[in-house]
Amino acid sequence: MALLLLYSCGIVRNPSSERYRPGPAIRPGEYAPQGIVEEHNYKCSVPGPTERHMIVYLPADYYTSGKDYPVFYLLHGARGYETSWIRFGEVYHTADSLWQRGMAAHCIIVMPNLNQYNSDKDYDGGRFKDAYESILEVDGVAESAFVNDVVSLIDSLYRTVPDKRHRAIAGLSIGGYQSIFFGANYPDLFGYIGAFSPYMWSMSRPNPYRWKFYHKLHSKLKKQFQDPPYGYYLYAGKWDMMRPSTVNYHHFMTKKGYAHTYQVFPSSHDWPRGWTDEFKDMLQKVFKD
């Protein structure tokens, strides 16, 4: 019984099981995206795997419109990978539906894998990492390379509008925590920040990357809000285990006078009526030029 419980929670797992692999960006028999799905293996500039994988979702008319597009970077959480928002978060359907109805600005959606891996062998094609392993490895290494390895690459490959007003970043749980720090560390790059029930603690062995990336949040926020973001969104579920820490962060932001919104959804720390609905809400609010 104990082994079964550990297995169901993802602590004990069969690494070769398809359930624990990122899987394809388009899965046969599931929702067929109306936009364009592209995949990239990109070089890494920090210790760890030599390459990582990300998924890019483009509006259906990207290659015929001639337009430049804003970019929405969408991050997974613990036990996640680059296809989590596809497999569980209904990202294609959500974007397609809002775009068709004119309820959201057309944009490029980028979904990278931001787990920490020690080597190519450890990476193993973007292997699943259970919650315990993920939470104890939020060490800033992959995060420190994100702007150079991912953002710069996207701007070079696609017709983007490469400025603060046209970049959003958001994530769930640990991805929400990462998004808060991406906004604070790079206030001139990201104009919209979203944290979906963020896991508000960083735990890992000390290293220079962690110290530089996950350090002095309060002073970084003070600098960030001297030229404030165009949108700063905090979300939590009514029965969300991360709601208390999200509320505390909301109260801190309010006390400091940092403009933001805080919303509670009738959900828990899970899909789809939690993070999916929160992404849907945020996508309707960003890039409203």
Wavefront OBJ file of the C-alpha trace (Angstrom):
o trace
v 0.000 0.000 0.000
v 2.803 2.439 0.891
v 4.594 1.684 -2.392
v 1.372 2.260 -4.326
v 0.901 5.639 -2.627
v 4.465 6.696 -3.419
v 4.037 5.612 -7.025
v 0.773 7.528 -7.422
v 2.423 10.690 -6.092
v 5.282 10.404 -8.534
v 7.956 9.782 -5.887
v 8.465 6.223 -7.107
v 8.037 5.825 -10.848
v 8.916 3.825 -13.924
v 11.094 6.282 -15.880
v 10.458 4.457 -19.148
v 6.686 4.860 -18.858
v 5.233 7.105 -21.571
v 3.367 8.941 -18.855
v 6.666 10.277 -17.552
v 8.080 11.483 -20.882
v 7.370 14.866 -22.467
v 5.764 13.109 -25.407
v 4.873 14.641 -28.770
v 3.805 18.245 -29.226
v 0.773 17.019 -31.173
v -0.835 13.846 -29.878
v -2.932 11.713 -32.253
v -6.584 11.542 -31.292
v -6.487 14.704 -29.167
v -7.346 18.336 -29.991
v -5.877 19.311 -33.369
v -4.318 22.776 -33.063
v -5.385 25.353 -35.621
v -2.135 27.256 -35.263
v 1.373 26.162 -36.219
v 3.391 23.975 -33.848
v 7.182 24.087 -34.153
v 9.897 22.436 -32.073
v 13.490 23.441 -31.435
v 16.521 21.874 -29.848
v 18.728 24.713 -28.690
v 22.254 24.955 -27.311
v 22.723 25.589 -23.587
v 25.244 28.124 -22.313
v 25.381 26.935 -18.683
v 26.470 23.669 -17.022
v 24.120 20.755 -17.654
v 22.842 19.255 -20.906
v 24.383 20.555 -24.111
v 20.931 20.963 -25.652
v 17.354 21.463 -24.495
v 13.998 21.236 -26.237
v 11.137 23.743 -26.486
v 7.764 24.014 -28.203
v 6.621 27.137 -30.067
v 2.978 27.802 -30.966
v 2.341 30.294 -33.765
v -0.915 31.860 -34.990
v -2.235 30.064 -38.061
v -1.436 32.992 -40.362
v 2.086 33.585 -39.072
v 3.826 32.779 -42.366
v 1.418 34.776 -44.508
v 0.570 37.806 -42.384
v 3.918 39.589 -42.538
v 3.217 40.902 -39.035
v 5.541 41.100 -36.054
v 4.199 39.374 -32.944
v 4.474 39.687 -29.168
v 5.765 36.640 -27.290
v 4.243 34.846 -24.306
v 6.701 32.582 -22.437
v 4.758 29.893 -20.584
v 6.527 27.840 -17.898
v 5.713 24.483 -16.334
v 6.021 23.563 -12.662
v 7.436 20.673 -10.655
v 6.793 17.297 -12.303
v 6.530 19.220 -15.584
v 8.306 19.602 -18.896
v 7.895 21.483 -22.168
v 4.694 19.664 -23.174
v 2.895 19.955 -19.824
v 0.771 22.889 -20.950
v -0.088 20.917 -24.088
v -0.880 17.588 -22.443
v -2.738 18.912 -19.414
v -3.288 22.671 -19.819
v -5.323 22.895 -23.037
v -3.003 25.606 -24.327
v -3.765 25.066 -28.025
v -7.520 25.030 -27.536
v -7.434 28.030 -25.193
v -5.356 30.182 -27.537
v -7.283 29.151 -30.649
v -10.645 29.869 -29.040
v -9.640 33.316 -27.762
v -7.910 34.301 -31.005
v -10.886 33.259 -33.132
v -13.274 35.313 -31.033
v -10.998 38.351 -30.970
v -10.665 38.099 -27.193
v -6.866 37.944 -27.079
v -4.009 39.425 -29.075
v -2.348 37.026 -31.492
v 1.070 36.134 -30.133
v 3.825 33.545 -30.205
v 3.617 31.122 -27.259
v 6.903 29.546 -26.154
v 7.044 26.528 -23.826
v 10.574 25.537 -22.718
v 11.812 22.872 -20.304
v 13.294 24.675 -17.278
v 14.054 21.725 -15.026
v 17.623 21.505 -13.801
v 19.589 18.591 -15.287
v 23.224 17.832 -14.528
v 24.317 16.359 -17.867
v 23.095 14.967 -21.176
v 22.639 11.586 -19.498
v 20.626 13.148 -16.682
v 18.543 15.149 -19.168
v 17.697 12.040 -21.202
v 15.429 13.868 -23.628
v 13.778 16.007 -20.960
v 12.940 13.281 -18.478
v 10.257 13.596 -15.831
v 11.380 14.866 -12.422
v 9.169 14.135 -9.445
v 8.071 16.942 -7.134
v 10.652 16.156 -4.459
v 13.516 16.225 -6.958
v 12.259 19.362 -8.723
v 11.645 21.400 -5.587
v 15.131 20.721 -4.251
v 16.786 21.786 -7.500
v 15.478 25.297 -8.041
v 19.047 26.509 -8.292
v 19.020 29.255 -10.916
v 21.285 27.505 -13.427
v 18.772 26.953 -16.244
v 17.054 30.219 -15.328
v 20.290 32.179 -15.717
v 20.603 31.046 -19.338
v 16.971 31.648 -20.279
v 17.366 35.143 -21.730
v 20.466 34.253 -23.728
v 19.444 30.760 -24.838
v 15.690 31.084 -25.294
v 14.582 34.720 -25.578
v 17.394 35.754 -27.895
v 16.885 32.648 -30.014
v 13.151 33.285 -30.391
v 13.835 36.883 -31.422
v 16.295 35.638 -34.055
v 14.042 32.895 -35.462
v 10.694 34.666 -35.541
v 9.173 38.024 -36.360
v 8.841 39.301 -32.821
v 8.478 42.769 -31.364
v 11.593 42.588 -29.170
v 10.712 44.979 -26.371
v 9.237 44.989 -22.897
v 5.712 45.924 -24.004
v 5.548 42.844 -26.192
v 6.942 40.155 -23.870
v 4.984 38.246 -21.233
v 6.173 35.487 -18.934
v 4.041 33.311 -16.676
v 4.137 29.916 -15.047
v 2.463 27.611 -12.587
v 3.773 26.718 -9.124
v 7.581 26.701 -9.397
v 7.156 28.217 -12.851
v 5.257 31.070 -11.208
v 8.118 31.583 -8.778
v 10.561 31.594 -11.686
v 8.393 34.119 -13.528
v 8.411 36.488 -10.563
v 12.197 36.430 -10.574
v 12.481 36.711 -14.358
v 10.465 39.897 -14.128
v 12.531 41.178 -11.195
v 15.903 40.264 -12.712
v 15.086 41.584 -16.182
v 12.686 44.496 -15.662
v 13.480 45.957 -19.080
v 12.634 42.717 -20.916
v 9.307 41.475 -19.552
v 6.313 43.796 -19.474
v 3.771 41.255 -18.213
v 4.371 38.811 -15.362
v 1.987 36.082 -14.285
v 2.305 33.757 -11.296
v -0.251 30.949 -11.112
v -0.258 29.777 -7.464
v 3.510 30.256 -7.232
v 5.624 27.993 -5.064
v 7.312 30.795 -3.129
v 10.473 29.097 -1.892
v 13.757 28.211 -3.556
v 15.594 25.217 -2.112
v 18.817 23.804 -3.535
v 22.479 23.427 -2.809
v 24.246 26.812 -2.870
v 25.906 27.915 -6.076
v 26.713 31.272 -7.722
v 23.787 30.971 -10.122
v 21.260 30.562 -7.329
v 22.720 33.448 -5.348
v 22.585 35.789 -8.323
v 19.164 34.774 -9.647
v 17.196 34.028 -6.454
v 18.531 36.766 -4.214
v 17.413 40.203 -3.004
v 13.890 40.004 -4.394
v 12.692 43.041 -2.457
v 15.406 45.332 -3.802
v 14.907 43.959 -7.306
v 11.166 44.598 -7.114
v 11.817 48.143 -5.973
v 13.891 48.729 -9.092
v 11.414 46.878 -11.307
v 8.490 49.050 -10.211
v 10.327 52.316 -10.809
v 9.266 51.661 -14.403
v 6.453 49.238 -13.634
v 5.306 46.324 -15.733
v 2.248 46.822 -17.915
v 0.579 43.947 -16.101
v 1.412 41.903 -13.006
v -0.982 39.055 -12.237
v -1.192 36.807 -9.184
v -3.573 33.844 -9.194
v -4.521 31.164 -6.692
v -7.168 28.495 -6.302
v -9.723 28.616 -3.505
v -8.511 25.205 -2.300
v -4.929 25.760 -3.455
v -2.180 24.690 -1.052
v -0.119 27.657 -2.299
v -2.876 30.198 -1.689
v -1.584 31.345 1.739
v 1.860 32.191 0.352
v 0.293 33.866 -2.694
v -1.909 35.947 -0.391
v 1.150 36.964 1.640
v 2.935 38.055 -1.512
v -0.169 39.955 -2.637
v -0.286 41.756 0.710
v 3.406 42.623 0.439
v 2.896 44.023 -3.069
v -0.094 46.030 -1.877
v 1.789 47.439 1.106
v 4.613 48.572 -1.172
v 2.200 50.147 -3.628
v 3.246 47.857 -6.494
v 0.413 47.754 -9.018
v -0.874 44.243 -9.605
v -4.032 42.158 -9.653
v -4.867 39.156 -7.494
v -7.591 36.675 -8.388
v -8.901 33.511 -6.776
v -10.394 30.765 -8.918
v -12.639 27.925 -7.656
v -9.882 25.356 -8.039
v -6.977 23.636 -6.327
v -3.293 23.361 -7.179
v -4.027 21.497 -10.384
v -5.423 21.391 -13.925
v -7.631 22.120 -15.729
v -9.999 24.445 -13.871
v -7.073 26.035 -12.105
v -3.977 26.886 -14.114
v -5.755 26.524 -17.455
v -8.377 29.092 -16.501
v -5.720 31.379 -15.055
v -3.735 31.275 -18.298
v -6.967 31.945 -20.207
v -7.619 35.000 -18.041
v -4.115 36.386 -18.422
v -3.956 35.797 -22.183
v -6.982 38.076 -22.575
v -5.241 40.901 -20.701
v -1.753 41.091 -22.204
v -0.521 42.988 -25.278
v -3.528 45.311 -25.355
v -1.779 48.085 -27.290
l 1 2 3 4 5 6 7 8 9 10 11 12 13 14 15 16 17 18 19 20 21 22 23 24 25 26 27 28 29 30 31 32 33 34 35 36 37 38 39 40 41 42 43 44 45 46 47 48 49 50 51 52 53 54 55 56 57 58 59 60 61 62 63 64 65 66 67 68 69 70 71 72 73 74 75 76 77 78 79 80 81 82 83 84 85 86 87 88 89 90 91 92 93 94 95 96 97 98 99 100 101 102 103 104 105 106 107 108 109 110 111 112 113 114 115 116 117 118 119 120 121 122 123 124 125 126 127 128 129 130 131 132 133 134 135 136 137 138 139 140 141 142 143 144 145 146 147 148 149 150 151 152 153 154 155 156 157 158 159 160 161 162 163 164 165 166 167 168 169 170 171 172 173 174 175 176 177 178 179 180 181 182 183 184 185 186 187 188 189 190 191 192 193 194 195 196 197 198 199 200 201 202 203 204 205 206 207 208 209 210 211 212 213 214 215 216 217 218 219 220 221 222 223 224 225 226 227 228 229 230 231 232 233 234 235 236 237 238 239 240 241 242 243 244 245 246 247 248 249 250 251 252 253 254 255 256 257 258 259 260 261 262 263 264 265 266 267 268 269 270 271 272 273 274 275 276 277 278 279 280 281 282 283 284 285 286 287 288 289
